[in-house]
Amino acid sequence: MWKTYSKIAWRNLKKGKRVTLINIFGLTLGITAAFLLFTVVSYELSYDTFQTNADRIYRVVTQDDYSDGTAYNPGVSPPMPDALKEDLSGLEALVPVVNSSVNVSTEQAVTNTGENNFIIEDAFFTTSDYATLFDMEVLAGNLALLNEPGQVVLTVTEAKKLFGTLENAFGKSVLLSKRVEATVGAIVADIPVNSNFQFNMLVSYKTLQSNEDVFDYHFDEWGSFGSDFQLYLLLAESSSADQINQQLRNFAEKNYKDRGTSKKSFYLQAMPDIHFDSRFEPINGEMIRKATIYTLGLIGIFILIMASINFVNLSTAQAIGKSKEIGIRKVMGGSRLQVIGQSFGETFLVVIISAIISTITATVLLPYLSEVAEVPDSIRLVTPSFLLFSTLIILGVTLLSGFYPALILSGFQPIQALKNKIQVAQIGGVSLRRGLVVMQFVIAQVLMIATVVAVKQMTEIQDADLGFSKQAVYYIDIPTDEAKDGRLDVLKQRLKSNAQIKSVSVSNDVPSSANNWASNFWFDGIRESVQFPTSLKYADADYFDTYGLEFVAGGSFSESDTLKEAVINETMAKKLNLTNAEEAIGKTITIGGSEPWMRITGVVKDFAQNSLREEIKPFIIATEKANYELLGVKLDKNAGKETLATIEEEFKNIYPEAIYSGTFWDESIASFYRRENQLALVYKIFAVLSIVISSIGLYGLISFLVGQKLKEIGIRKVLGASISQITFLLSKEFILLVFIAFAIAVPVGYYLTDQWLQNFTYQTNVPVVLYVLVILVSLLITSATVGYRAVKAALGNPVDSLADE
């Protein structure tokens, strides 16, 4: 029986080739989109799920409540890990993890590169208990050595980079920051890409503790909180997060009650939340908002619904043509259940063909997926979870697409079917199909609105006045792990003498970055902390010219190697309740509630210290040569590759033992919005896709209507109706459907885009003209799709439609 049904289903599909191909095309678009979105979403949801103890691992995070707001920090202060060991119970392990960039020198050069000096990004200072929390494959050595000073663990990739082979690496000596001797005590496999704990090297925590000055971490500074100094806990089976949180509240009360200007609190963040909580960035890895995951999932569901709606419209449009076949089948003894089975069989066959084509298409498109999502090049499409998902998709789409056509076809009465007397009312009428098309256009228009808003927001951010000049600024990492011996000044002067270089500055950071270095401070001679913190940057006097910072009062400070004078921003002046910016000039300020007092020489126009998602913070810029880590170079507009080569040559002449690393600042700023730009691209792609699918849906509905109005069209033509009149008759109601969809889509689209814009302090205005653009595009698509089918019907010979009357 099933063999017979399959043959009949295949013959029916071949008989209606045009509709079959349209159905397959529409479903293939929808299923391909669903497959690719599933790959992205499942990858994002897989972060660190492979960790055996994922459900018992927590991070201790910090919250500062100020009088005017709340600040969040994923880190703790250096003394806290040891102090918490004494205060917390119910733990199996307490593990500090400090992420840092470390200079590593080997005794011999790597044979294939000739190098023996490397910068290792993401070196984790930690204890042997790190292996208790996080899964690692040990290939050589013993991780217990991390409890001893002078021990390091390398990943496979890093071991080969430093020593050429694993055999050469194990047991070898290295020099950290050119002053600390260490031994490679173990080698581990590379960390999976879907982890927020990506490291290249582990260094024993005692190495950090015994070399505070070298690595610039001080274990007596209770007020120092950095995002790179983090603490992880493994809870005992019998413990709960609530119990530990209560102990952390007690700890904060005991150690931080009257310390600083904020009310500090500490609490646990579950490991599964680390990848999704935008308040606390991961120690090293990607972060994505859950709202983005939900958005991608909804887009996939909507695209599938739209594709299924098309199938329903086109299948029911064919129903009248199948009426005689159904009548004969019933006269010959076929039951309604058999007709339903036959109808579902045809649907299932179309869905299977579409799913196979979709799998091939998704595989071909997979290499381009990294353009719209943070997925690795090695990501695979076909996995056990994908096979389960694709099975559910096939069954779900078959049920969603086939249920209504099967119900309608199986309900035909044999006599009416054989006499070709099936009426519109008997196949559900047009109202349902109109409603389905309205739903399609609502989805399409919401995606169009989202696309327009996202593109406008990101365009304006990229063109926004950030308060500085980001163009033609090139910055270079400079050595920081050795005593300042005057070479930096020599390098700066040599570069300034180049005609293609307009300005050169040294600092600890560029004006706008992901860094958030903050402190309490005293103001105007009053030895009491102001009730809000200040962000900090250390720079020389050329900093303002190099990065194009504008003064609204006063000017730059004089050159100095130590804290002497300072510049603040407009927000700082306002929050200090000064009447105007000029009033700040000459007043004194000090960082951290200690000497020396610095004289304020100027107030700069507010600039975006971080991304435009964040509000402008009060700021202090001061001189302190010991903290300088970057050299910024303002290039002339005519500077080219030769100038960059000259900069590198001068750097290597001055620092022959150092590693050269340069970056254009505008590229660094662009990386702030990588996720948002990718999401905007996703909106563009799926807006176009929804338009295509909507057009197929319109074609299905107009085909259905034309099938029901053939005799009416023939009679009108016989009575003298023109082609334009008939076209207008068939097209006018679709214009109304577009406007109905638009009325629904506008408030939905406005709400969703408004929620997305809340992620930014700087938000674009959405003028009415953008909504008008959406309705115009919808009308244009409708006119083109409906007009083609309507004109074709109007050009038909009336004799053919009236022959049986």
C-alpha positions in Angstrom: 0.0 0.0 0.0 2.7 2.5 1.0 4.6 1.6 -2.3 1.4 2.5 -4.2 0.9 5.7 -2.3 4.5 6.7 -3.0 4.2 6.1 -6.7 0.9 8.1 -6.8 2.5 10.9 -4.8 5.5 11.1 -7.1 3.2 11.1 -10.2 1.1 13.9 -8.7 4.2 16.0 -8.0 5.5 15.4 -11.5 2.1 16.3 -12.9 2.1 19.7 -11.1 5.8 20.4 -11.7 5.5 24.2 -11.5 3.7 24.2 -8.1 6.0 21.4 -6.9 9.1 23.3 -7.7 7.8 26.4 -6.1 6.9 24.5 -2.9 10.4 22.8 -2.9 12.1 26.2 -3.4 10.1 27.9 -0.6 10.6 25.1 1.8 14.3 24.8 0.9 14.8 28.4 1.7 13.1 28.1 5.1 14.7 24.8 6.1 18.2 26.0 5.0 17.8 29.1 7.2 16.6 26.9 10.1 19.6 24.6 9.7 22.2 27.4 9.7 20.5 29.2 12.6 20.4 26.0 14.6 24.1 25.5 14.0 24.8 29.0 15.4 22.4 28.7 18.3 23.5 25.2 19.3 27.2 26.3 19.2 26.5 29.3 21.4 24.6 27.1 23.9 27.4 24.5 24.0 29.9 26.8 25.7 31.6 24.9 28.5 28.8 22.3 28.6 31.5 19.7 28.2 32.9 20.5 31.7 32.2 17.6 34.0 31.5 19.8 37.0 29.7 22.6 35.1 26.6 22.5 37.4 28.8 23.0 40.5 31.2 25.6 39.2 30.6 29.3 40.2 32.5 32.5 39.8 32.6 35.1 42.6 31.6 38.5 41.1 31.6 42.0 42.5 28.8 44.6 42.6 29.4 48.2 43.6 26.3 50.2 44.6 26.9 54.0 44.4 24.5 56.8 45.1 24.0 57.4 41.4 24.2 53.8 40.0 25.6 50.3 40.1 28.9 49.0 38.7 29.7 45.3 38.0 33.1 43.6 38.0 33.9 39.9 37.3 37.0 40.2 39.4 38.0 40.3 43.0 40.8 41.9 44.9 44.1 40.1 45.2 43.9 39.4 49.0 40.4 37.8 48.7 41.2 34.3 47.6 43.4 33.6 50.7 40.9 35.4 53.0 37.9 33.5 51.6 39.6 30.2 52.2 39.3 30.9 55.9 35.7 32.3 55.7 33.9 30.0 53.3 32.7 26.4 54.0 30.9 23.9 51.8 33.5 24.0 49.0 35.5 21.3 47.3 37.9 23.8 45.7 38.6 27.5 45.6 40.7 28.6 42.6 42.1 32.0 41.8 42.6 32.6 38.0 44.6 35.7 36.9 44.7 36.3 33.1 47.7 38.2 31.9 50.0 38.7 28.9 53.5 37.4 29.6 56.8 37.7 27.8 58.4 34.3 27.5 62.0 33.7 26.5 63.5 30.3 25.8 67.2 29.3 26.0 67.4 28.3 22.4 65.7 29.6 19.3 62.9 27.6 17.6 64.6 26.0 14.6 61.9 26.8 12.1 61.5 30.4 13.1 64.8 31.5 14.6 62.9 33.2 17.5 63.4 32.7 21.2 61.4 35.6 22.5 57.5 35.4 22.5 54.5 37.2 23.9 52.0 34.7 25.3 48.5 36.1 25.4 46.2 34.7 28.0 48.5 33.2 30.5 46.5 32.0 33.5 48.1 32.2 37.0 46.4 29.6 39.0 46.8 26.6 41.3 46.7 22.8 40.7 43.0 22.9 41.8 42.3 24.4 38.4 42.3 20.9 37.0 39.7 19.9 39.7 37.2 22.4 38.3 38.0 22.4 34.5 38.5 19.4 32.3 41.9 19.2 30.6 43.7 16.4 28.8 47.2 16.1 30.2 49.7 14.9 27.6 52.8 15.1 29.7 53.8 15.9 33.2 51.7 16.5 36.3 49.5 19.5 37.0 50.2 19.1 40.8 53.3 21.1 40.0 51.2 24.2 39.8 51.3 24.3 43.6 55.0 25.1 43.4 56.7 28.4 42.3 58.4 28.6 39.0 56.2 26.0 37.2 54.3 26.5 33.9 52.0 24.4 31.8 51.8 24.8 28.0 49.1 23.9 25.6 50.1 21.8 22.6 50.0 24.7 20.2 52.0 27.0 22.5 54.6 24.2 23.2 55.2 23.8 19.4 55.3 27.5 19.0 58.0 27.9 21.7 60.0 24.7 21.2 59.1 23.3 17.8 58.0 19.9 19.2 56.3 18.6 22.4 59.4 16.5 23.2 61.6 19.6 23.1 59.2 21.5 25.3 58.7 19.2 28.3 61.0 19.9 31.2 62.6 22.9 29.5 63.4 26.2 31.3 61.8 29.5 30.3 62.2 33.1 31.5 59.0 34.9 32.3 59.1 38.7 31.9 62.8 38.4 31.5 63.3 38.1 35.2 61.5 35.0 36.5 62.9 31.5 35.9 60.3 28.7 35.3 60.1 25.1 34.1 57.6 23.5 31.7 56.2 21.0 34.1 53.3 19.7 32.0 51.7 19.9 28.5 47.9 19.8 27.9 45.7 19.5 24.9 44.4 22.7 23.4 41.2 24.0 25.0 38.0 23.5 22.9 36.9 26.6 21.0 33.5 26.6 22.7 35.0 27.6 26.1 35.3 30.9 27.9 38.5 29.6 29.5 40.9 29.8 26.6 44.5 29.9 27.8 47.8 29.3 26.2 49.8 28.8 29.3 49.2 28.1 33.0 51.6 29.6 35.6 51.7 28.6 39.2 49.9 31.0 41.5 52.8 31.1 43.8 55.0 32.4 41.0 52.7 35.4 40.9 52.6 35.8 44.7 56.4 35.7 45.0 57.0 38.2 42.2 54.4 41.0 42.8 56.5 43.8 41.4 57.4 41.9 38.2 53.8 41.1 37.3 52.3 44.3 39.0 49.9 42.5 41.3 50.0 43.4 45.0 48.3 41.0 47.5 47.8 43.6 50.3 45.6 45.9 48.1 42.0 45.2 49.3 40.7 48.1 47.2 42.2 46.9 43.9 39.6 45.1 41.7 40.5 44.1 38.2 38.4 42.1 35.7 41.5 39.9 35.0 41.8 38.8 38.7 39.0 36.2 39.1 37.9 33.6 41.6 36.1 30.3 40.9 34.6 27.9 43.3 33.6 24.2 43.1 30.7 23.7 45.5 30.4 20.5 47.5 27.5 18.2 46.6 25.8 19.1 49.9 26.2 22.9 49.4 24.0 25.4 47.6 24.6 28.7 46.0 22.3 30.4 48.5 24.4 29.1 51.4 27.7 30.4 49.9 26.0 33.8 48.9 25.1 34.3 52.6 28.7 33.6 53.6 29.9 36.1 50.9 27.5 38.7 52.4 29.0 38.2 55.8 32.5 38.5 54.3 31.6 41.8 52.6 30.2 43.1 55.9 33.3 42.2 57.7 35.9 43.4 55.2 34.3 46.2 53.2 31.6 47.8 55.3 33.4 51.2 55.6 35.9 50.8 52.9 35.6 53.1 49.8 32.6 55.1 48.5 30.4 52.2 47.4 28.5 49.4 49.1 30.4 46.3 47.9 28.7 43.0 47.6 29.9 39.6 46.3 27.8 36.8 45.0 28.1 33.7 42.9 27.5 33.5 39.1 26.7 30.0 37.8 29.1 28.8 35.1 26.3 28.4 32.4 25.5 32.1 32.8 29.0 33.3 32.1 28.6 33.2 28.3 25.4 35.2 28.4 25.6 37.8 31.2 26.7 41.1 29.6 27.4 42.6 33.1 30.4 40.3 33.6 32.7 39.5 30.7 34.3 36.1 30.6 37.9 35.8 31.7 38.8 34.9 28.1 36.2 34.0 25.4 33.2 35.3 23.7 30.0 36.6 25.3 26.6 36.8 23.7 23.3 38.2 25.1 20.5 35.6 25.6 18.2 38.1 23.8 20.3 37.6 20.7 19.9 33.8 21.0 16.2 34.2 21.4 16.1 36.6 18.4 17.9 34.1 16.1 15.7 31.3 17.3 12.5 33.3 16.6 13.8 34.3 13.2 14.3 30.6 12.3 10.8 29.7 13.6 9.2 32.6 11.7 11.0 31.7 8.4 9.8 28.1 8.7 6.2 29.2 9.4 6.3 31.5 6.4 7.5 28.6 4.2 4.8 26.3 5.6 2.2 29.0 4.9 3.3 29.1 1.3 2.9 25.3 1.0 -0.7 25.5 2.4 -1.6 28.3 0.0 -0.2 26.6 -3.0 -1.5 23.2 -2.1 -5.1 24.4 -1.5 -4.9 26.4 -4.7 -4.4 23.0 -6.4 -7.2 21.4 -4.5 -9.9 22.1 -7.1 -7.7 20.6 -9.8 -7.6 17.4 -7.8 -11.3 17.2 -7.0 -12.1 14.6 -9.7 -9.2 12.4 -8.6 -10.5 12.5 -5.1 -14.0 11.8 -6.2 -12.9 8.7 -8.2 -10.8 7.5 -5.3 -13.9 7.7 -2.9 -16.2 6.1 -5.4 -13.8 3.2 -5.7 -14.0 2.7 -2.0 -11.3 4.9 -0.7 -11.8 6.1 2.9 -11.2 9.6 4.2 -8.2 8.3 6.2 -6.6 7.0 3.0 -7.0 10.3 1.3 -5.4 12.0 4.3 -2.6 9.5 4.1 -2.1 10.2 0.4 -2.1 13.9 0.9 0.4 13.7 3.8 2.5 11.4 1.7 2.8 14.0 -1.0 3.7 16.7 1.6 6.2 14.4 3.2 7.9 13.7 -0.1 8.2 17.4 -0.8 9.6 18.1 2.6 12.2 15.3 2.4 13.4 16.5 -1.0 13.6 20.1 0.4 15.5 18.8 3.5 18.0 17.0 1.5 18.6 20.0 -0.7 18.8 22.2 2.4 21.4 20.0 4.0 23.6 20.3 0.9 23.0 24.0 0.6 23.7 24.6 4.3 27.0 22.6 4.0 28.0 24.8 1.0 27.2 28.0 3.0 28.8 26.8 6.3 32.2 28.4 5.5 30.5 31.8 5.2 28.7 31.4 8.6 31.6 33.1 10.5 30.7 36.4 8.6 27.4 36.6 10.5 28.2 34.8 13.8 31.1 34.1 16.1 31.6 30.5 15.1 34.9 28.7 14.3 35.9 27.7 10.8 36.0 24.1 12.0 32.3 24.0 12.9 30.4 21.0 11.6 26.8 20.9 10.3 26.0 17.2 10.7 26.1 16.3 14.3 23.9 14.0 16.5 22.0 17.1 17.7 21.6 18.2 14.0 20.2 14.8 13.0 17.6 15.0 15.8 16.8 18.6 14.9 16.4 17.8 11.2 14.1 14.9 12.0 11.9 17.1 14.1 12.0 19.8 11.4 10.9 17.3 8.7 8.1 15.9 10.9 7.0 19.4 12.1 7.0 21.0 8.7 5.2 18.0 7.2 2.5 18.3 9.9 2.3 22.1 9.7 2.2 22.2 5.9 0.2 19.1 5.2 -2.5 19.1 7.9 -4.9 21.7 6.4 -4.6 20.6 2.7 -5.2 16.9 3.8 -8.2 17.9 5.8 -9.7 19.9 2.9 -9.0 17.3 0.2 -10.3 14.4 2.3 -13.6 16.3 2.9 -14.6 16.5 -0.7 -18.0 14.9 -1.6 -17.6 12.3 -4.4 -20.6 13.5 -6.6 -19.7 17.2 -6.4 -16.0 16.4 -7.0 -16.8 14.4 -10.1 -19.1 17.1 -11.5 -16.3 19.6 -10.8 -18.7 21.5 -8.5 -16.3 22.1 -5.6 -16.9 25.6 -4.3 -14.6 28.0 -2.5 -16.5 27.5 0.8 -15.7 23.8 0.7 -12.0 24.3 0.7 -11.9 26.9 3.4 -12.6 30.0 1.5 -10.1 32.8 0.9 -10.3 34.4 4.4 -7.9 31.9 6.0 -5.4 32.3 3.2 -5.6 36.1 3.4 -4.9 35.8 7.2 -1.9 33.6 6.4 -0.5 36.1 3.9 -1.1 38.9 6.4 1.0 36.9 8.9 3.7 36.5 6.4 3.9 40.2 5.6 3.8 41.0 9.3 7.0 38.9 9.8 8.6 40.3 6.7 7.9 43.9 7.7 9.1 43.4 11.2 12.3 42.0 9.9 12.5 45.0 7.5 12.0 47.4 10.3 14.6 45.7 12.4 17.1 45.8 9.5 16.5 49.5 8.8 16.9 50.4 12.5 20.0 48.1 13.1 21.7 49.4 10.0 21.0 53.1 10.9 22.1 52.6 14.5 25.4 50.9 13.5 26.1 53.5 10.7 25.5 56.4 13.1 27.8 54.8 15.7 30.6 54.4 13.2 30.1 58.0 12.1 29.4 59.4 15.6 31.4 62.2 17.1 33.3 60.1 19.8 35.1 63.1 21.1 38.4 62.2 19.5 40.0 61.5 16.1 40.3 57.8 15.5 41.6 58.1 11.9 45.3 57.6 11.0 46.3 56.7 14.6 48.6 53.7 15.0 49.5 52.3 18.3 52.2 49.9 19.4 52.8 47.8 22.5 55.9 48.8 24.3 58.0 46.8 26.8 56.7 47.2 30.4 58.5 44.4 32.2 61.8 46.1 32.5 63.1 49.2 34.2 62.5 52.4 32.2 66.0 53.2 31.0 65.4 56.2 28.7 65.0 54.2 25.5 61.3 55.1 25.3 62.2 58.8 25.1 64.7 58.1 22.4 62.1 56.2 20.3 59.6 58.9 20.7 62.0 61.6 19.5 63.1 59.6 16.5 59.5 59.0 15.4 58.6 62.7 15.9 61.4 63.7 13.5 59.7 61.8 10.7 57.8 64.2 8.4 55.0 61.6 7.9 54.3 61.5 11.6 52.3 64.4 13.1 52.4 63.5 16.8 53.6 60.7 19.2 52.4 59.9 22.7 53.0 57.3 25.3 50.3 56.1 27.7 48.8 53.1 29.5 45.8 53.0 27.1 44.2 54.6 24.1 41.2 57.0 24.9 38.6 54.4 24.0 39.0 50.7 24.8 37.4 47.9 26.7 39.5 48.7 29.8 37.8 50.0 32.9 40.5 51.1 35.4 38.8 53.0 38.2 39.6 54.3 41.7 38.3 56.4 44.5 39.7 60.0 44.8 39.9 63.2 46.9 39.1 66.6 45.5 39.9 70.2 46.3 42.0 69.5 49.4 39.3 67.6 51.2 40.7 64.4 52.6 37.6 62.4 52.0 36.6 60.2 49.1 34.1 61.7 46.7 30.9 59.7 46.5 31.6 58.2 43.1 34.6 56.6 41.5 36.8 58.0 38.7 38.1 56.2 35.6 41.8 56.6 35.0 44.3 56.9 32.2 48.0 57.7 32.5 49.6 59.6 29.5 52.2 62.1 28.5 51.5 65.7 27.5 51.2 64.8 23.8 48.3 62.5 24.4 45.6 65.1 23.6 47.1 66.2 20.2 47.8 62.6 19.2 44.3 61.4 19.8 42.5 64.7 18.9 41.0 65.3 22.4 39.5 68.8 22.6 39.7 71.1 25.6 36.7 73.1 26.8 38.7 74.8 29.4 42.4 75.1 30.2 45.0 73.0 28.5 47.4 70.1 28.7 49.6 69.4 31.7 53.4 69.8 31.7 55.6 66.9 30.9 56.4 64.8 34.0 57.4 61.2 34.8 55.3 61.2 38.0 51.9 62.4 39.3 52.0 66.2 39.3 49.2 67.6 37.2 45.9 66.2 35.8 43.2 66.8 33.2 39.5 65.8 33.8 36.6 65.5 31.5 33.3 67.5 31.3 31.3 64.7 33.1 33.7 64.9 36.1 33.3 68.6 36.3 29.5 68.3 36.2 29.4 65.5 38.8 31.7 67.6 41.1 28.9 70.3 41.0 31.2 72.9 39.5 29.4 75.9 37.9 31.4 75.6 34.7 34.5 73.9 33.3 36.7 76.9 34.0 36.0 76.6 37.7 37.9 73.3 37.8 41.2 74.9 36.6 43.7 75.2 39.5 41.8 73.0 41.9 43.6 69.9 43.2 42.7 66.2 43.0 44.4 63.0 44.1 43.9 59.3 43.1 43.2 56.6 45.6 42.9 58.8 48.6 46.7 59.4 49.0 49.4 61.8 48.1 50.4 63.5 45.9 47.8 66.1 45.1 47.7 67.1 41.5 46.7 70.5 40.0 44.0 70.3 37.4 45.2 72.1 34.3 42.4 71.4 31.8 39.0 70.0 31.1 38.5 68.0 27.9 35.3 67.5 26.0 33.6 64.3 26.9 34.7 61.3 24.8 33.6 57.7 24.6 36.0 55.9 26.9 34.3 52.5 26.1 31.8 51.5 23.4 28.7 53.6 22.9 26.7 51.0 24.8 28.0 52.5 27.9 27.5 56.0 29.4 30.3 58.6 29.7 32.1 58.2 33.0 34.0 60.8 35.1 37.7 60.7 34.1 41.2 61.7 35.2 44.2 61.7 32.9 47.5 62.1 34.6 51.2 61.5 34.0 53.0 58.4 35.4 55.7 56.9 33.3 55.8 53.7 35.2 52.4 52.7 33.9 53.0 53.5 30.2 52.3 50.5 27.9 51.4 51.9 24.5 53.0 54.3 22.0 50.4 56.1 19.9 51.4 57.6 16.5 49.3 60.1 14.6 50.1 59.7 10.9 50.0 62.2 8.2 47.2 61.7 5.7 49.9 60.9 3.0 51.6 58.3 5.1 51.7 54.8 3.7 53.3 51.4 4.2 56.7 52.9 4.0 56.0 54.9 7.2 54.7 51.9 9.0 57.9 50.0 8.0 60.0 52.9 9.3 58.1 52.8 12.7 58.8 49.1 13.0 62.5 49.5 12.1 63.0 52.3 14.6 61.2 50.2 17.3 63.4 47.2 16.6 66.6 49.3 16.7 65.6 50.6 20.1 64.2 47.4 21.5 65.9 44.5 19.6 64.8 42.0 22.2 61.1 43.0 22.2 58.3 41.8 20.0 56.7 44.3 17.7 52.9 44.6 17.6 51.0 47.4 16.0 47.3 48.1 15.4 45.3 50.9 13.8 43.0 52.4 16.4 39.9 52.6 14.2 40.1 48.8 13.7 40.2 48.3 17.4 37.1 50.5 17.9 35.3 48.6 15.2 35.8 45.4 17.1 33.6 46.8 19.9 30.6 46.4 17.7 31.4 43.1 15.9 28.4 41.3 17.4 26.0 44.1 16.6 27.3 44.4 13.0 26.9 40.7 12.6 23.3 40.8 13.9 22.6 43.7 11.5 23.8 41.5 8.7 21.6 38.7 9.9 18.6 41.0 9.8 19.5 42.0 6.2 19.8 38.5 5.0 16.6 37.3 6.6 14.7 40.4 5.6 15.5 39.6 2.0 14.7 35.9 2.6 11.3 36.8 4.2 10.5 39.0 1.2 11.2 36.2 -1.2 9.1 33.8 0.8 6.3 36.3 1.1 6.3 36.8 -2.7 5.9 33.0 -3.1 3.0 33.2 -0.6 1.4 36.0 -2.6 1.8 34.0 -5.7 0.1 31.1 -4.1 -2.9 33.1 -2.9 -3.3 35.0 -6.3 -3.2 31.6 -8.0 -5.9 30.3 -5.7 -8.1 33.4 -6.4 -7.6 33.2 -10.1 -8.6 29.6 -10.0 -11.9 30.6 -8.3 -12.6 33.5 -10.5 -11.8 32.1 -14.0 -15.4 32.1 -15.1 -16.0 35.6 -13.7 -12.9 36.8 -15.5 -14.2 35.1 -18.7 -17.6 36.7 -18.4 -16.1 40.1 -17.7 -13.9 39.9 -20.8 -16.9 38.8 -22.9 -18.8 41.9 -21.6 -15.9 44.1 -22.6 -13.7 44.5 -19.5 -10.2 45.6 -20.2 -7.0 43.9 -19.0 -6.2 46.8 -16.7 -9.7 46.6 -15.1 -9.4 42.9 -14.5 -5.9 43.3 -13.1 -7.1 46.0 -10.7 -10.0 43.7 -9.7 -7.6 40.9 -8.7 -5.0 43.2 -7.1 -6.8 45.7 -5.0 -7.5 43.5 -2.0 -3.8 42.6 -1.7 -3.0 46.3 -1.2 -5.4 46.2 1.8 -3.7 43.1 3.1 -0.3 44.9 3.0 -1.7 47.8 5.0 -3.3 45.5 7.6 0.0 43.7 8.0 1.8 47.1 8.3 -0.5 48.2 11.0 0.4 45.1 13.0 4.1 45.1 12.2 4.8 48.7 13.2 4.1 48.4 16.9 5.7 45.0 17.1 8.8 46.2 15.2 9.0 49.4 17.3 8.9 47.4 20.5 11.5 44.9 19.5 13.9 47.5 18.1 13.4 49.7 21.1 14.4 46.8 23.4 17.6 46.3 21.3 18.5 50.0 21.4 18.4 49.9 25.1 21.8 48.1 24.9 23.3 51.5 23.8 23.7 54.7 25.7 23.8 56.5 22.3 20.6 55.6 20.4 19.5 56.5 16.9 16.3 58.3 16.2 13.9 56.4 13.9 12.1 58.9 11.7 8.7 58.1 10.2 10.2 58.1 6.7 11.9 54.8 7.5 8.5 53.2 8.3 7.2 54.7 5.1 10.1 53.1 3.2 9.0 49.7 4.6 5.4 50.0 3.4 6.6 51.2 0.0 8.9 48.2 -0.4 6.0 45.9 0.6 3.7 47.6 -1.9 6.3 47.3 -4.6 6.8 43.6 -3.9 3.0 43.0 -3.8 2.4 44.9 -7.1 5.2 43.0 -8.9 4.1 39.5 -7.6 0.3 39.9 -7.9 0.5 42.0 -11.1 2.3 39.3 -13.0 -0.2 36.6 -12.1 -3.2 38.9 -12.6 -2.1 40.1 -16.0 -1.5 36.5 -17.0 -5.1 35.7 -16.0 -6.5 38.7 -17.7 -4.8 37.7 -21.0 -6.4 34.3 -20.9 -8.9 33.2 -23.5 -12.5 33.4 -22.0 -13.6 30.5 -24.2 -11.4 28.1 -22.2 -13.0 29.2 -18.9 -16.6 29.2 -20.2 -16.5 26.0 -22.3 -18.5 23.8 -19.9 -21.3 26.4 -19.3 
